[in-house]
Amino acid sequence: MNELNGYDIEDIEVGMCATFAKTITEADIVLFAAVSGDNNAVHINEEFAQTTAFKGRIAHGMLSASVISAAIAGRLPGPGTIYLGQNLRFKAPVRPGDTVHATVTVTDLVTEKRRVKL
């Protein structure tokens, strides 16, 4: 571990993994709507959300996906990491009270560029 409690490239091996988990709260959803400007009624209006296919309010997809960023920045490779991109596919809604788990696994190292592929 380095001074930021992250891994240096020399300390990382293919196959290493780490997990971050977060229980999504009502406050998280309301605050995410405020900061992102995404005030879709399916996220913030229970009465409307009951009329949708979801039968109730759901968290923003990007709020749920942010748990991946937390796993990368906080666990592996850790603080100081620059997150270059990802592909997403949402398979089920996340509701207030659900816990989202993100597990990242090192699949490749490009040491000459100091890059970790997860």
PASEKOL-819891 format. One record per atom (N, C-alpha, C): atom name; residue number from 1; x, y, z; chain. Coordinates in steps of 0.05 Angstrom, whole numbers, always signed. Example, Ala and Ser with C-alpha at 12.3 -4.5 7.8 and 13.67 -1.06 7.14 Angstrom:
2
  atom    n      xx      yy      zz  chain
     N    1    +264    -114    +156      A
    CA    1    +246     -90    +156      A
     C    1    +264     -66    +156      A
     N    2    +257     -45    +142      A
    CA    2    +273     -21    +143      A
     C    2    +258      +1    +157      A
//
This chain:
118
  atom    n      xx      yy      zz  chain
     N    1     +17     -24      +0      A
    CA    1      +0      +0      +0      A
     C    1     +18     +25      +0      A
     N    2      +8     +45     -15      A
    CA    2     +23     +70     -15      A
     C    2     +13     +90      +6      A
     N    3     +23    +114      +6      A
    CA    3     +15    +133     +27      A
     C    3     -14    +141     +26      A
     N    4     -28    +136      +3      A
    CA    4     -56    +142      +1      A
     C    4     -73    +117      +7      A
     N    5     -61     +96     +15      A
    CA    5     -74     +70     +21      A
     C    5     -85     +57      -5      A
     N    6     -72     +63     -27      A
    CA    6     -77     +49     -52      A
     C    6     -54     +31     -59      A
     N    7     -58     +16     -80      A
    CA    7     -37      -2     -89      A
     C    7     -19     +12    -110      A
     N    8      +7      +7    -108      A
    CA    8     +25     +15    -129      A
     C    8     +23      -6    -151      A
     N    9     +29      +1    -176      A
    CA    9     +27     -18    -198      A
     C    9     +44     -43    -193      A
     N   10     +66     -39    -180      A
    CA   10     +84     -62    -174      A
     C   10     +72     -82    -155      A
     N   11     +52     -74    -140      A
    CA   11     +39     -91    -120      A
     C   11     +14    -105    -130      A
     N   12      +6     -99    -154      A
    CA   12     -19    -110    -165      A
     C   12     -13    -134    -182      A
     N   13     -30    -154    -180      A
    CA   13     -28    -179    -196      A
     C   13     -54    -185    -208      A
     N   14     -53    -197    -232      A
    CA   14     -78    -207    -245      A
     C   14     -92    -226    -226      A
     N   15    -118    -223    -224      A
    CA   15    -134    -240    -206      A
     C   15    -140    -227    -180      A
     N   16    -126    -206    -172      A
    CA   16    -133    -192    -147      A
     C   16    -161    -181    -150      A
     N   17    -176    -181    -128      A
    CA   17    -203    -170    -129      A
     C   17    -209    -156    -102      A
     N   18    -229    -138    -104      A
    CA   18    -239    -123     -81      A
     C   18    -268    -117     -85      A
     N   19    -282    -113     -62      A
    CA   19    -311    -108     -63      A
     C   19    -317     -83     -46      A
     N   20    -336     -68     -56      A
    CA   20    -348     -46     -41      A
     C   20    -378     -49     -41      A
     N   21    -391     -45     -19      A
    CA   21    -420     -48     -17      A
     C   21    -432     -23      -4      A
     N   22    -456     -16     -14      A
    CA   22    -470      +8      -4      A
     C   22    -499      +3      -4      A
     N   23    -512      +8     +19      A
    CA   23    -541      +7     +20      A
     C   23    -552     +34     +11      A
     N   24    -569     +33     -10      A
    CA   24    -580     +57     -22      A
     C   24    -603     +67      -5      A
     N   25    -602     +92      +4      A
    CA   25    -622    +103     +22      A
     C   25    -640    +122      +6      A
     N   26    -662    +129     +19      A
    CA   26    -680    +150      +8      A
     C   26    -664    +176      +4      A
     N   27    -648    +183     +24      A
    CA   27    -632    +207     +22      A
     C   27    -613    +206      -1      A
     N   28    -600    +183      -6      A
    CA   28    -582    +181     -29      A
     C   28    -597    +187     -55      A
     N   29    -621    +177     -58      A
    CA   29    -636    +181     -83      A
     C   29    -644    +211     -86      A
     N   30    -653    +223     -65      A
    CA   30    -661    +251     -66      A
     C   30    -637    +269     -71      A
     N   31    -615    +263     -58      A
    CA   31    -591    +280     -62      A
     C   31    -579    +275     -90      A
     N   32    -580    +251    -100      A
    CA   32    -570    +246    -127      A
     C   32    -587    +260    -148      A
     N   33    -614    +260    -144      A
    CA   33    -631    +275    -162      A
     C   33    -624    +305    -161      A
     N   34    -618    +315    -138      A
    CA   34    -611    +344    -136      A
     C   34    -585    +350    -149      A
     N   35    -565    +334    -144      A
    CA   35    -538    +340    -155      A
     C   35    -537    +335    -185      A
     N   36    -551    +315    -194      A
    CA   36    -550    +307    -223      A
     C   36    -570    +323    -240      A
     N   37    -591    +333    -228      A
    CA   37    -613    +345    -243      A
     C   37    -632    +325    -254      A
     N   38    -628    +300    -249      A
    CA   38    -646    +279    -259      A
     C   38    -669    +275    -239      A
     N   39    -690    +290    -244      A
    CA   39    -714    +290    -226      A
     C   39    -736    +273    -238      A
     N   40    -729    +252    -253      A
    CA   40    -749    +234    -264      A
     C   40    -768    +224    -241      A
     N   41    -794    +226    -246      A
    CA   41    -813    +219    -225      A
     C   41    -811    +190    -215      A
     N   42    -800    +172    -232      A
    CA   42    -797    +144    -223      A
     C   42    -777    +142    -200      A
     N   43    -761    +163    -197      A
    CA   43    -741    +164    -175      A
     C   43    -751    +178    -150      A
     N   44    -768    +199    -154      A
    CA   44    -774    +216    -132      A
     C   44    -804    +218    -125      A
     N   45    -821    +206    -140      A
    CA   45    -849    +208    -135      A
     C   45    -861    +180    -132      A
     N   46    -866    +171    -108      A
    CA   46    -876    +144    -103      A
     C   46    -903    +139    -116      A
     N   47    -921    +159    -115      A
    CA   47    -948    +155    -126      A
     C   47    -945    +150    -156      A
     N   48    -929    +166    -170      A
    CA   48    -925    +161    -199      A
     C   48    -911    +134    -204      A
     N   49    -891    +129    -188      A
    CA   49    -875    +105    -192      A
     C   49    -891     +79    -189      A
     N   50    -912     +81    -172      A
    CA   50    -930     +57    -169      A
     C   50    -945     +50    -195      A
     N   51    -948     +70    -213      A
    CA   51    -962     +65    -238      A
     C   51    -944     +54    -260      A
     N   52    -918     +51    -254      A
    CA   52    -899     +42    -274      A
     C   52    -895     +11    -272      A
     N   53    -880      +1    -291      A
    CA   53    -873     -28    -290      A
     C   53    -857     -35    -265      A
     N   54    -845     -16    -252      A
    CA   54    -829     -21    -228      A
     C   54    -846     -23    -203      A
     N   55    -870     -13    -204      A
    CA   55    -889     -14    -181      A
     C   55    -878      +0    -156      A
     N   56    -862     +20    -160      A
    CA   56    -851     +35    -138      A
     C   56    -825     +50    -146      A
     N   57    -816     +67    -129      A
    CA   57    -792     +83    -135      A
     C   57    -767     +66    -138      A
     N   58    -750     +74    -156      A
    CA   58    -724     +61    -160      A
     C   58    -702     +82    -159      A
     N   59    -678     +72    -153      A
    CA   59    -655     +90    -153      A
     C   59    -646     +95    -182      A
     N   60    -633    +117    -185      A
    CA   60    -621    +124    -211      A
     C   60    -600    +102    -218      A
     N   61    -600     +95    -244      A
    CA   61    -580     +75    -252      A
     C   61    -551     +85    -247      A
     N   62    -546    +110    -252      A
    CA   62    -519    +120    -247      A
     C   62    -512    +122    -218      A
     N   63    -531    +125    -201      A
    CA   63    -526    +124    -172      A
     C   63    -516     +96    -165      A
     N   64    -530     +76    -175      A
    CA   64    -522     +48    -170      A
     C   64    -494     +43    -182      A
     N   65    -490     +53    -206      A
    CA   65    -464     +48    -219      A
     C   65    -441     +62    -205      A
     N   66    -447     +83    -190      A
    CA   66    -426     +98    -176      A
     C   66    -412     +80    -155      A
     N   67    -425     +59    -147      A
    CA   67    -413     +40    -128      A
     C   67    -388     +27    -141      A
     N   68    -389     +24    -167      A
    CA   68    -366     +13    -181      A
     C   68    -342     +33    -178      A
     N   69    -348     +58    -182      A
    CA   69    -327     +78    -179      A
     C   69    -315     +78    -151      A
     N   70    -332     +74    -131      A
    CA   70    -323     +73    -103      A
     C   70    -305     +48     -99      A
     N   71    -312     +26    -112      A
    CA   71    -295      +2    -109      A
     C   71    -267      +7    -121      A
     N   72    -267     +20    -144      A
    CA   72    -241     +26    -158      A
     C   72    -225     +46    -142      A
     N   73    -237     +68    -135      A
    CA   73    -223     +90    -122      A
     C   73    -216     +84     -93      A
     N   74    -233     +69     -80      A
    CA   74    -228     +64     -52      A
     C   74    -216     +37     -44      A
     N   75    -217     +18     -63      A
    CA   75    -207      -9     -57      A
     C   75    -185     -18     -75      A
     N   76    -190     -20    -101      A
    CA   76    -170     -31    -120      A
     C   76    -173     -19    -147      A
     N   77    -153      -5    -157      A
    CA   77    -127      -1    -146      A
     C   77    -125     +18    -122      A
     N   78    -146     +34    -118      A
    CA   78    -147     +51     -94      A
     C   78    -142     +80    -100      A
     N   79    -139     +96     -78      A
    CA   79    -136    +125     -81      A
     C   79    -114    +133    -100      A
     N   80    -120    +153    -116      A
    CA   80    -101    +163    -136      A
     C   80    -107    +151    -164      A
     N   81    -125    +132    -165      A
    CA   81    -132    +119    -190      A
     C   81    -147    +137    -209      A
     N   82    -141    +137    -234      A
    CA   82    -157    +151    -254      A
     C   82    -174    +131    -268      A
     N   83    -200    +135    -268      A
    CA   83    -220    +116    -278      A
     C   83    -226    +124    -306      A
     N   84    -220    +107    -326      A
    CA   84    -222    +115    -354      A
     C   84    -248    +108    -368      A
     N   85    -262     +88    -358      A
    CA   85    -288     +82    -371      A
     C   85    -299     +55    -363      A
     N   86    -323     +50    -371      A
    CA   86    -337     +25    -366      A
     C   86    -361     +22    -385      A
     N   87    -371      -2    -387      A
    CA   87    -396      -7    -401      A
     C   87    -416     -18    -381      A
     N   88    -440      -9    -383      A
    CA   88    -461     -16    -363      A
     C   88    -484     -29    -376      A
     N   89    -497     -47    -361      A
    CA   89    -522     -59    -369      A
     C   89    -538     -63    -343      A
     N   90    -560     -50    -341      A
    CA   90    -576     -52    -316      A
     C   90    -596     -75    -319      A
     N   91    -595     -94    -301      A
    CA   91    -611    -118    -303      A
     C   91    -635    -119    -284      A
     N   92    -635    -103    -264      A
    CA   92    -657    -103    -245      A
     C   92    -657     -76    -231      A
     N   93    -680     -67    -222      A
    CA   93    -681     -41    -208      A
     C   93    -669     -43    -180      A
     N   94    -658     -21    -171      A
    CA   94    -648     -18    -144      A
     C   94    -668      +0    -129      A
     N   95    -677      -9    -106      A
    CA   95    -697      +6     -91      A
     C   95    -685     +16     -65      A
     N   96    -697     +37     -53      A
    CA   96    -687     +46     -27      A
     C   96    -686     +22      -8      A
     N   97    -664     +19      +6      A
    CA   97    -660      -3     +24      A
     C   97    -644     -26     +13      A
     N   98    -641     -27     -14      A
    CA   98    -625     -48     -26      A
     C   98    -596     -42     -23      A
     N   99    -580     -63     -20      A
    CA   99    -551     -60     -19      A
     C   99    -539     -68     -45      A
     N  100    -523     -50     -56      A
    CA  100    -509     -55     -82      A
     C  100    -480     -63     -76      A
     N  101    -471     -85     -88      A
    CA  101    -444     -94     -84      A
     C  101    -429     -91    -111      A
     N  102    -405     -80    -111      A
    CA  102    -389     -79    -135      A
     C  102    -363     -93    -128      A
     N  103    -357    -113    -144      A
    CA  103    -332    -128    -142      A
     C  103    -315    -123    -167      A
     N  104    -291    -114    -163      A
    CA  104    -272    -109    -185      A
     C  104    -250    -130    -184      A
     N  105    -243    -140    -208      A
    CA  105    -222    -161    -210      A
     C  105    -202    -152    -231      A
     N  106    -176    -153    -224      A
    CA  106    -155    -146    -243      A
     C  106    -154    -168    -265      A
     N  107    -158    -160    -290      A
    CA  107    -157    -179    -312      A
     C  107    -132    -176    -328      A
     N  108    -118    -153    -327      A
    CA  108     -94    -149    -342      A
     C  108     -78    -125    -331      A
     N  109     -52    -126    -334      A
    CA  109     -35    -104    -326      A
     C  109     -19     -95    -351      A
     N  110     -18     -69    -354      A
    CA  110      -1     -57    -375      A
     C  110     +19     -40    -360      A
     N  111     +40     -53    -350      A
    CA  111     +58     -39    -331      A
     C  111     +73     -16    -344      A
     N  112     +79     -18    -370      A
    CA  112     +94      +4    -382      A
     C  112     +78     +30    -384      A
     N  113     +51     +27    -384      A
    CA  113     +33     +50    -383      A
     C  113     +21     +55    -355      A
     N  114     +29     +38    -337      A
    CA  114     +18     +39    -309      A
     C  114     -12     +38    -309      A
     N  115     -23     +19    -324      A
    CA  115     -52     +15    -326      A
     C  115     -60     -12    -315      A
     N  116     -83     -12    -302      A
    CA  116     -95     -36    -291      A
     C  116    -121     -40    -305      A
     N  117    -126     -63    -317      A
    CA  117    -152     -68    -330      A
     C  117    -168     -85    -310      A
     N  118    -193     -76    -305      A
    CA  118    -211     -90    -287      A
     C  118    -234    -101    -302      A
//
